[in-house]
Amino acid sequence: MLDLSPDKILVTGGAGYIGSHTVVALMEAGFDVYVVDNLSNSNIEVLNGIEQITGKRPLFENIDCTDYVAMDKFFTKHEGIKAVIHFAASKAVGESVTVPLKYYRNNVVGLVNLLELMPIHKVQGLVFSSSCTVYGQPDILPVDETAPIKKALSPYGNTKQICENIIFDTVHANNALKSIILRYFNPIGAHPSALIGELPNGVPNNLVPFVVQTAAGVYKKIRIFGDDYNTPDGTCIRDYINVMDLAEAHVSAVKRLIDKDLTMPEVFNLGTGKGLSVMELIKTFEAVTGMRVPYEIVGRREGDIEQVWANPTLAQKVLKWKAKTSVEDTLASAWRWQQHCMEAKNDK
Ligand code: UFG
């Protein structure tokens, strides 16, 4: 008999920033979503936000992907999972330099466990969260997927390169496995409802959470790391992509994995195709929100890339996906999320 029940998708790290937005997009696309997360850099309350947005709570289990036995039990208990989207990983570039083994364990062991368990449990496909960090400073901009992989500047970046290679080797050796590797540029913003967003966990490493919290008065000023780069205003250039747009790309990728016979992993850049400097981003945020973001120029941050933005045409052609939200709307959503967090804190 024809099985008309929705496809089951496991999202590892589904309580995290990009993970939670992707869970929403998958649920809205009709998938049956299972979340595994060890809550090391996320909060269980995100499930309330997901439920408020979608009207449904995804099944959740507190499991660390590096725990092979626990993951094995999970797949046995929830049989019939079609594909996995693997977000669960550590992501702070600076921390990875200080505690590299945490990064090699979490990022590499977690992936190896999944790749070993998937064929045993007849899971066909894996969507993997990679990063434009694999390109280093590209020689040609915008950068496309054929650009050479440059030597990683941090253990974090190295784990992304290693994981991509592991996926290529494993899919090459196993005809039953399929994979899509997504290289994210700089995801920012929050769901338009402001019910989920990026958790302000400690001092932010990334630009937008810092900008937003400075506007909110949590910090007196933001430090701009260098204005002597070879760019029009001297500050670094990045491709900032709306997190819900990014989430939608995962829905396209999962559908492709389920529908198509992919013999080799496919790799896609997920970006807008436009570069914005640190200074331009701060000025745009101020214009959109009417808030002031005091700043000071300080020295360069070690390991920063001068400029990078995506050529996203392959994703457009193959995944039928395109970033559609303006950076203005995206920054406004980041600000609404900050206000939501402050209101929630005051209510406690
Ligand atoms: N920046 C500042 N001040 C800050 C924070 C950042 O000036 O307080 C600048 C950085 O120097 C950089 C830009 O803002 O020029 C963006 O920095 P982010 O830390 O937000 O993002 P990165 O591009 O450095 O790193 C991000 C992710 C990584 C990923 C990488 C890929 O954090 O996980 O993109 O390039 F690997």
Boltz pocket constraint, residues with backbone or C-beta under 6 A from the ligand:
constraints:
  - pocket:
      binder: B
      contacts: [[A, 91], [A, 93], [A, 131], [A, 132], [A, 133], [A, 184], [A, 185], [A, 186], [A, 204], [A, 205], [A, 206], [A, 207], [A, 208], [A, 210], [A, 222], [A, 223], [A, 224], [A, 225], [A, 226], [A, 236], [A, 237], [A, 238], [A, 278], [A, 301], [A, 304], [A, 305], [A, 306]]
      max_distance: 6.0
